Amino acid sequence: MIKQPKNITYIRQYINENSRSACAIVRNRVKVLKLMLKHCRGSTRALTWPVLSLLLKRHGVAMTKNDFQIHVIKWSRACCAFIGSSDLFGYFLIATEKDKAVMAEFYRRRIKKEQQNLRTLYAS
């Protein structure tokens, strides 16, 4: 039997425990996670925001990109259900070591850009 990554196991557990939540934000998060398990598992199956947004709408989840980032991405990074993002690929569930490397490279590029912005700020 193939062992699931911890974050995938956590996502499945979260879905099972929260599918009937009274909170609309949690119910939407559960719907998003279910769709991502099916369609966005791994960086090779990442979906850009326009494609993911359309998929969500087709399944009854009307969510802005900002709502997605706050209620799903931010939440995922504060717990064990890390959702990856990449300006090259889109959004995806971390499922392999390669996916972690893709996410790490995204962070490196982003940090480098923010460091450049900081230098520009102090140079002015």
N, C-alpha and C positions, 0 to 999 in steps of 0.2 A: 504494500500500500504506500502511495506517495504521500509524504507529509506536506500539509499545506503551510504556507508562510504564516507566521503569527498574526500579521495584520489581516489576512483573509479570514482566518479563524475568528478573530475578534469581530470582524464585520458581520459574519454569519451569526455570531452570538448576539450582537447588537440588534440585528434585524429580528431575530426570534424573540428577544426580550421587549422590543419596542414597537412591534407591528400594530398594536392596538392602543397606542398612546393617545391621551386626550389632547396633547399638544400638537398643533398643526405643523410647527417647525420640525418636530421630531418625526411625525408621519411623513412629511415631504422628504426628510433626510433618509428615512427607510426606503422610500420609493426610489430615490436617486441611487442609493447603495445597491439595491436589487438590480437596477438597470446597469449600473457600472460593473457588477459581478458578471453579468451576461455579455456586455458589449465592450467593456474597457479594461479588461483584466490584462495588465502588462503594457509596457510602453509600445510594443509592436501593434497594439490594438487601441492606442490612444485616440481620442476624439477631440477635435477642435471645438471651441465654444459654440460656434454656429451650428455644427452638426449635433453636439450634445444637447443644446437648447431645443432643437427641433425634436429630438428623440424624447426629451422630457415632456414637451408639450403634447406629443402624440400619446403619452401615457398619463396625461392629466396633471402634470406638474408644471405650473406656470411660475417660472423663477427667473429673476434677472441674473446677470453675471455677478453683480455685486452680492446679491443674496446667496448665490452659490458659493462664492468665495468666503463669505462670513459664516453661513450656517452649515456648510459641508466641508470645504477645504480647511478653514481655520479650525473647526471642530476636530477634523481628522488628524491634524498635526499636533493637537493638544492631548491626544490619546494614542492608542495602538493601531488605529485604522488609517495609517498614512496614505493619503491620496497624492499621487505625483502630478506635477505639471511641468510642461516644457514649452518654450516658445517655438520649438521645432516640431513637436509632436501633438501637443494638446494635453488633455487630462486623462489619467489612467490610475488604476490600482497597482500598487507596488506588489508584484508577484514573484520576482526573481532578483538575484544579485545584480543582473544587468539593469533592471529597472531602478535599483538603488543608485547605480552608477550614473544613469541618465539624469536622475533627480539631483545628484551631487554636482554634476556638471552645470546644471541650470543654476544652482545656488552659487557656484564659483563665478559664473558669468555675471550674475546679478550683484554679488558682493563687489566684484571688480568695478562694475558700473557705478555703484553707490560710493565706492571709494573715490572714483574720478569726480563724482558730483561733490563730494566733501572737499576735495582739493580745489575745485573750481570755486566753491563757496568761500574758502579762506583766502583764495588768491584775489578775490574782488574787493 
